[in-house]
Amino acid sequence: MTSIGTGYDLSNSVFSPDGRNFQVEYAGKAVENAGTSIGVKCKDGIVLAVEKIITSKLLAPNANKRIQTIDRHIGVAYSGLLPDGRHFVNRGRDEAGQWRNIYKVAIPVPSLANRMSSYAQAYTLYNSVRPFGVTTIVGGVDEDGAHLYMIEPSGVSWGYKGAATGKGRQVAKSELEKLDFDNLTAREAVREVARIIYVAHEDSKDKDFELEMTWASLSETNGKHEPVPADVLEEAKDYALKELTGDEEMEE
């Protein structure tokens, strides 16, 4: 990355002559080199999944969670720098807690996404801080149904039917576009999201990974954000491997 001048990447509060904020772009690069995260909004809820690359055989299984709960009905998955993700999640929990204390009800998902995106954007304005090196997928179920948002390091936030970030985002987006979200149930979405994670991981075959997945569904979890049960997750993994093997055999 170069600019018309020099030194424009040294400060977070200065634009380059061609209107770029290099610190935000560098944060995006940190996300692009991380494991893939996917979120799907289906007709009865949302499903979140993360490809956790196993960097050492000494790591304990199911540790170092990359999907966390903001409130009972909202979950967050993120790709990028783990410490940044933890801080961002804690801020989201503070926002949810303040809303509950003031209004005596759980925070709506769109309101939480707006507050978290404003917080991310504030970290692109001042020279004393740096942007968050994470892209966050926020999903949950409230009185108005299921919602899914993705928040980028710049603070940009969009509502999605299916969202992907991380190293395998391009492959994942291509697969997500093939899904019929309006008729997809949460249980069916779990299988499809697992398959997409395995497809996206094909470019990193030399590295083992662990699939982490959660859901919030009106029919499956009564609207609460919970980990996908072990038996359902194993069934989804088997389905993903079978589909992946079948596709490879057809190509041969």
Secondary structure, DSSP 8 states (H G I E B T S, - for coil): ---SSSSTTS-TT---TTS--HHHHHHHHHHHTS--EEEEEETTEEEEEEEEE---TTS-TT-S-SEEEEETTEEEEEEE-HHHHHHHHHHHHHHHHHHHHHHSS---HHHHHHHHHHHHHHTTT-TTS---SEEEEEEEEETTEEEEEEE-TTS-EEE-SEEEESTTHHHHHHHHTTS-GGG--HHHHHHHHHHHHHHHGGGGTTS-EEEEEEEEETTTSTT-EEE--HHHHHHHHHHHHHHHHHHHHHH-
